[in-house]
């Protein structure tokens, strides 16, 4: 799968039934040695889509459960939200 195939997909938390963001608006944490994606870094949003400084949700790749045509479903335990 190419990175361009992921772009524009909504990221949805299955436990909270909550939209966390769109992949085009997130950062990726990439292992420099292997080139593999290790995590999605999703900025938390506040009032009218403005970024709240310094706060983000880190979603490790292992918590991604399904990548569909329109969205990415994640399941991240509460205690692992950074």
C-alpha positions, 0 to 999 in steps of 0.5 A, spaced: 500 500 500 502 506 498 502 512 502 498 516 497 492 510 498 492 512 505 491 520 504 484 523 505 482 517 509 478 519 516 481 516 522 475 513 527 476 510 534 472 504 534 471 504 542 469 511 542 465 511 536 469 518 534 473 521 528 480 523 530 482 526 524 483 525 516 490 522 514 492 528 510 492 532 517 496 527 521 503 526 521 507 519 521 512 516 525 517 512 520 522 508 522 528 511 519 532 504 518 526 500 515 522 505 512 516 502 515 510 507 519 510 506 526 505 510 528 500 516 526 501 522 530 494 526 530 493 533 533 488 534 537 483 540 535 480 545 538 475 551 536 474 551 529 479 546 527 485 550 530 491 546 533 492 546 540 499 547 541 503 541 543 498 536 544 497 530 540 495 523 540 500 517 538 497 511 535 502 505 534 501 502 527 499 495 531 492 498 534 490 500 526 485 494 526 482 495 519 484 500 513 477 501 508 476 505 502 474 511 506 476 510 513 482 507 518 479 504 524 483 504 530 482 501 537 487 504 542 487 502 549 486 508 554 492 507 558 496 507 551 494 514 549 500 519 549 
